[in-house]
Amino acid sequence: MMEKMLQDRRIQLMAIIVVISLLIVSFRGISTGLDLQGGSLIQIKAERPLTQEEMDRVITIMDERLRGGLKVRDVKLKPWGDEYILVYIAGVDALEAQKLIGKPGKLIVKIGNVTAFTGDELTRIDPFGYEAQRGNWGVPFTITEEAAERFRDAAIATNFSLVYMYLDDVEVNKAPISYSLQRELMAGKVVKSMVLETGGDEEGMEEAQRIEAILRSGALPIKVEVVGSYDVSAALGEGFGRAALIAGLLAFLGVTGVIYARYRQLKLVIPVLITGSSEIAIIFGVASLIRWDIDLPAIAGIIAAVGTGMDNQIVILDEILMEKERSIRYRIKNAFFIVMGSWMTLIAAMVPLFAFGFGLLQGFAVTTMIGATAGVFITRPAFARMIQLLT
């Protein structure tokens, strides 16, 4: 019997995908969300009520800054009314996040007291790096032709005064114009490539990273302020995660117990345990592959997916065991007609949650869809074949 199972292509496919999923998890790990990993919750207030277009723009800019500047994936921004934005960030200190999203990010470059150009006239921002010759970290950027011409004219008009760079009215760089550059500007040439230097130490590197993220995302269309920030304890998240895992295990074992009580055959319970565990392994493997964060809603989605899988397995068992007057092929086909209908209904319900939901809804929807899809196309066929061989 075991030999026949191992030779079946459907069972082999499930085993191979489970092994691949476990390998992916072992090499790439599993990314956890704010509620499990800990992080920050920040409340942002705009200086006035925002239109929907303005709110979308502010959220887009903040999201880009946080993902680019802090290199974190689990960032969620939620509008609250028309003046407030709630920002959830996993694994990041609230103070670090405020440096990126608490200010508009408006760049002004002056030569002496003459404004040469602003951040709106940047056409390209290169990754920050270390300037070996000057011993400083810096953010290279390129400006428009018109901005470069104004820079040249302002330099000549001010007799090549110092170049000042301000970010939100705070001086972030001050440097003289080199003699070689002065000669080029006097000859009528324009310079479009520049570097905003921040310093040569670790603090300078962090500042360069922050400024790069701000320049890339652009300035916010309105002034904002941080009106509240909270650090979410990772220990608290671990407690929630442990409780959710225990609840999932109890649900898994409870459904298994119900199946045993219904059919009174231990040999039918074992395939249920195998396929249920396989679905969980596949969900974690796919989540690791696409770098989707596992948080409490995602765990709830896993429990829901496994529960749906158990329900489908009961349908398959009933069709195979209760309709023996018909051929086994007809019974399995009829069972999968019901299973496919259940899967399509579930996907139809989850897609809007993923597309239009926020935070909790998306995490739940993604893991539920992954589990249900893996079940229908991978574990359910293997389960049906196991039951067919066992009966």
C-alpha positions in Angstrom: 0.0 0.0 0.0 2.7 2.4 1.0 4.7 1.6 -2.2 1.7 2.4 -4.3 1.2 5.7 -2.6 4.9 6.6 -3.1 4.6 5.8 -6.8 1.5 7.9 -7.4 2.4 11.1 -9.3 -0.1 13.3 -7.4 1.3 12.2 -4.0 4.9 12.7 -5.4 4.0 16.2 -6.6 2.7 17.1 -3.1 5.8 15.7 -1.4 8.2 17.5 -3.8 6.4 20.9 -3.4 6.5 20.5 0.4 10.2 19.7 0.4 10.8 22.8 -1.9 8.7 24.9 0.5 10.7 23.8 3.5 14.0 24.5 1.7 12.8 28.0 0.8 11.8 28.7 4.4 15.2 27.3 5.7 17.2 29.5 3.3 15.1 32.7 3.1 13.4 32.6 6.5 10.0 33.9 7.3 9.3 37.7 7.7 7.1 38.6 10.6 4.8 41.6 10.8 4.5 44.4 13.3 2.3 42.6 15.8 4.8 39.7 16.0 8.2 41.4 15.5 7.5 44.7 17.2 7.9 48.1 15.7 6.3 51.5 15.7 2.9 53.2 15.4 3.1 56.8 14.5 0.2 59.4 14.2 0.7 62.1 11.6 -1.4 65.2 11.3 -1.6 67.5 8.3 -1.8 71.3 8.8 -5.3 71.3 7.1 -7.9 68.8 5.8 -6.7 67.1 2.7 -8.5 66.2 -0.5 -8.5 62.5 -1.5 -5.9 63.3 -4.2 -3.7 65.0 -1.6 -4.1 62.2 0.9 -3.1 59.6 -1.7 -0.1 61.7 -2.6 1.1 62.1 1.0 0.6 58.4 1.7 2.5 57.4 -1.5 5.5 59.7 -0.6 5.7 58.5 3.0 5.4 54.8 1.9 8.3 55.3 -0.5 10.4 57.0 2.0 10.0 54.4 4.7 10.6 51.5 2.3 13.5 53.1 0.6 15.1 54.8 3.6 14.6 52.1 6.3 14.6 49.1 4.0 11.5 47.6 5.7 8.7 45.8 3.9 6.0 45.8 6.5 4.9 49.4 6.2 1.2 50.2 6.4 -0.3 53.7 6.2 -3.9 54.3 6.9 -5.8 57.6 6.5 -7.9 58.5 9.5 -10.4 61.1 8.6 -9.1 63.8 6.2 -6.3 65.2 8.5 -4.6 62.2 10.2 -2.5 59.3 8.9 -1.7 56.2 11.0 1.7 54.6 10.2 2.5 51.1 11.2 6.2 49.9 10.8 7.6 46.5 11.8 11.0 46.3 13.4 11.8 50.0 13.4 12.2 52.5 16.2 9.6 55.3 16.1 12.3 58.0 16.3 14.0 56.7 13.2 10.8 56.6 11.3 9.9 60.2 12.3 13.1 61.5 10.7 11.7 60.4 7.4 8.0 61.2 7.5 7.8 64.0 10.1 8.9 66.7 7.7 7.9 67.8 4.2 11.4 67.1 2.7 11.8 70.4 0.8 15.3 70.9 -0.6 16.6 74.5 -1.4 20.1 75.2 -2.7 21.5 78.7 -2.4 24.8 80.4 -3.4 25.2 83.0 -0.8 21.8 84.5 -0.3 20.6 83.7 -3.9 18.4 80.6 -4.5 19.8 78.5 -7.3 17.3 75.7 -7.5 15.0 73.5 -5.4 14.3 69.8 -5.0 11.5 70.0 -7.6 14.2 70.5 -10.3 16.1 67.3 -9.6 15.9 64.8 -12.5 17.9 61.9 -11.0 19.0 60.8 -7.5 21.8 58.2 -7.4 22.4 55.8 -4.5 24.3 57.4 -1.6 27.9 56.4 -1.3 31.3 57.2 0.2 33.4 60.0 -1.4 36.9 58.6 -0.8 38.7 61.8 -1.9 36.8 64.0 0.4 36.2 61.4 3.2 32.5 62.0 3.3 29.3 60.2 2.6 27.1 61.9 0.0 24.0 61.7 -2.2 24.8 62.3 -5.9 22.0 64.0 -7.9 21.3 65.6 -11.3 19.4 68.8 -11.9 17.7 70.2 -15.0 19.4 72.4 -17.6 17.5 75.5 -16.4 18.5 74.9 -12.8 22.1 74.4 -13.8 22.1 77.7 -15.7 20.7 79.5 -12.7 23.3 77.9 -10.5 26.0 79.2 -12.9 24.6 82.7 -13.0 24.1 82.8 -9.2 27.7 81.7 -8.7 29.1 84.4 -10.9 26.7 87.1 -9.5 27.8 86.3 -5.9 31.5 86.0 -6.8 31.5 82.3 -6.1 30.1 82.4 -2.5 29.6 79.3 -0.5 27.0 76.8 -1.6 24.3 76.1 1.0 21.9 73.2 0.9 18.8 73.3 3.1 16.4 70.5 3.8 13.2 71.8 5.4 15.0 75.1 6.2 17.8 73.2 8.1 21.3 73.5 6.7 22.5 70.1 5.7 25.6 71.0 3.6 27.9 73.9 3.1 30.8 73.9 0.7 32.9 76.3 -1.4 33.0 76.1 -5.2 36.3 74.7 -6.3 38.7 76.7 -8.4 38.4 74.3 -11.4 34.6 74.6 -11.3 34.8 78.3 -11.1 36.8 78.4 -14.3 34.2 76.2 -16.0 31.3 78.4 -14.9 33.1 81.5 -16.0 33.6 79.9 -19.4 29.8 79.6 -19.7 29.6 75.9 -19.0 26.8 74.4 -16.8 27.2 71.6 -14.2 24.2 69.4 -13.7 25.7 66.7 -11.5 26.2 67.5 -7.8 26.7 65.8 -4.5 25.0 66.6 -1.1 27.7 65.6 1.5 26.8 64.6 5.0 29.9 63.6 6.8 32.4 60.7 7.0 31.2 58.9 10.1 28.4 56.4 10.7 26.0 59.2 11.5 26.9 60.8 8.2 26.1 57.5 6.4 22.7 57.3 8.1 22.0 60.9 7.2 22.9 60.3 3.6 20.6 57.3 3.5 17.8 59.3 5.0 18.3 62.2 2.6 18.5 59.9 -0.4 15.1 58.4 0.5 13.6 61.9 1.0 14.9 63.2 -2.3 13.7 60.1 -4.2 10.2 60.4 -2.9 9.9 64.1 -3.4 8.6 66.8 -1.1 5.2 66.4 0.6 2.6 68.7 -0.8 1.7 70.0 2.7 3.3 70.4 6.1 2.8 67.6 8.6 3.6 67.0 12.2 4.0 63.9 14.4 1.3 64.1 17.1 1.9 60.7 18.6 4.2 57.7 18.4 4.4 54.4 20.2 6.8 51.5 20.2 5.1 48.1 19.9 6.8 45.6 22.1 8.2 42.5 20.3 7.7 40.6 23.6 4.0 41.4 23.4 3.9 40.4 19.8 5.5 37.1 20.7 2.8 36.4 23.2 0.1 37.1 20.7 1.8 34.9 18.1 2.2 32.1 20.6 -1.4 32.3 21.5 -2.4 32.3 17.8 -0.2 29.3 17.0 -1.7 27.4 19.9 -5.2 28.3 18.8 -4.4 27.1 15.3 -2.9 23.8 16.6 -6.0 23.2 18.7 -8.3 23.9 15.8 -6.3 21.6 13.6 -6.4 18.8 16.2 -10.1 19.5 16.9 -11.2 19.1 13.3 -9.1 15.9 13.1 -10.9 14.6 16.2 -14.2 15.3 14.6 -13.2 13.4 11.4 -12.2 10.4 13.5 -15.4 10.6 15.5 -17.4 10.6 12.2 -15.6 7.8 10.3 -14.2 5.8 13.2 -11.1 4.8 11.2 -7.7 5.9 12.2 -6.3 5.2 8.8 -8.5 8.0 7.4 -7.3 10.5 9.9 -3.6 10.1 8.9 -4.1 11.5 5.3 -6.0 14.4 6.8 -3.0 15.2 9.1 -0.5 14.8 6.2 -2.3 17.0 3.8 -3.2 19.6 6.4 0.5 19.9 7.5 1.5 20.0 3.8 -0.8 23.0 3.2 0.7 24.8 6.1 4.3 24.1 4.8 3.3 25.3 1.3 1.8 28.5 2.7 5.0 29.4 4.6 7.1 28.5 1.6 5.2 30.8 -0.8 5.1 33.6 1.9 8.9 33.3 2.3 9.4 33.2 -1.5 7.4 36.4 -2.1 8.5 38.0 1.2 5.0 38.4 2.5 5.0 39.2 6.2 3.4 36.6 8.6 1.4 38.6 11.2 -1.6 37.7 13.3 -4.1 38.3 10.4 -2.0 36.1 8.2 -2.0 33.4 10.9 -5.8 33.7 11.0 -5.8 33.2 7.2 -3.7 30.1 7.6 -6.2 28.7 10.1 -9.1 29.6 7.8 -7.3 28.0 4.8 -6.7 24.8 6.8 -10.3 24.8 8.0 -11.5 25.1 4.5 -9.2 22.3 3.5 -10.6 20.1 6.2 -14.1 20.8 5.0 -13.1 19.8 1.5 -11.6 16.6 2.7 -14.8 15.7 4.5 -16.6 16.2 1.2 -14.1 14.0 -0.6 -14.5 11.3 2.2 -18.3 11.4 2.1 -18.4 11.1 -1.7 -15.9 8.2 -1.7 -17.3 6.3 1.3 -21.0 7.0 1.0 -21.8 6.6 -2.7 -20.3 3.1 -3.3 -23.0 2.2 -5.8 -21.3 4.5 -8.3 -17.8 4.2 -9.8 -14.8 5.6 -7.8 -14.0 7.9 -10.7 -17.5 9.3 -10.7 -17.4 9.8 -6.9 -14.1 11.6 -7.0 -15.2 13.8 -10.0 -18.3 14.7 -8.1 -16.3 15.6 -5.0 -14.0 17.8 -6.9 -16.9 19.6 -8.6 -18.0 20.7 -5.1 -14.4 21.5 -4.0 -13.8 23.6 -7.1 -17.0 25.5 -6.5 -16.0 26.2 -2.9 -12.5 27.4 -4.0 -13.9 29.8 -6.6 -16.3 31.2 -4.1 -13.5 31.7 -1.6 -11.2 33.4 -4.1 -14.0 35.7 -5.2 -14.5 36.7 -1.6 -10.8 37.2 -0.9 -9.7 39.2 -4.0 -11.7 42.3 -3.1 -10.2 42.1 0.5 -6.7 42.0 -1.0 -7.3 44.7 -3.7 -9.2 47.2 -1.6 -8.4 46.2 2.0 -5.8 47.6 4.3 -3.4 45.8 6.7 -5.5 43.2 8.5 -7.6 42.4 5.5 -4.7 41.9 3.1 -2.7 39.6 5.3 -5.8 37.4 5.9 -6.7 37.4 2.2 -3.2 36.5 1.0 -2.6 33.5 3.2 -6.2 32.2 2.8 -5.8 32.3 -1.1 -2.4 30.7 -1.0 -3.7 27.9 1.2 -6.9 27.3 -0.6 -5.2 27.3 -4.1 -2.5 24.9 -2.9 -5.2 22.7 -1.5 -7.3 22.5 -4.6 -4.4 21.9 -7.1 -1.9 20.0 -5.0 -3.0 18.5 -1.7 -6.7 17.6 -2.5 -5.8 15.4 -5.5 -3.1 13.7 -3.3 -5.6 13.2 -0.5 -8.2 11.7 -2.8 -5.7 9.3 -4.1 -4.6 8.3 -0.6 -8.2 7.6 0.4 -8.8 5.7 -2.8 -5.8 3.4 -2.1 -6.8 3.0 1.6 -10.4 2.0 0.9 
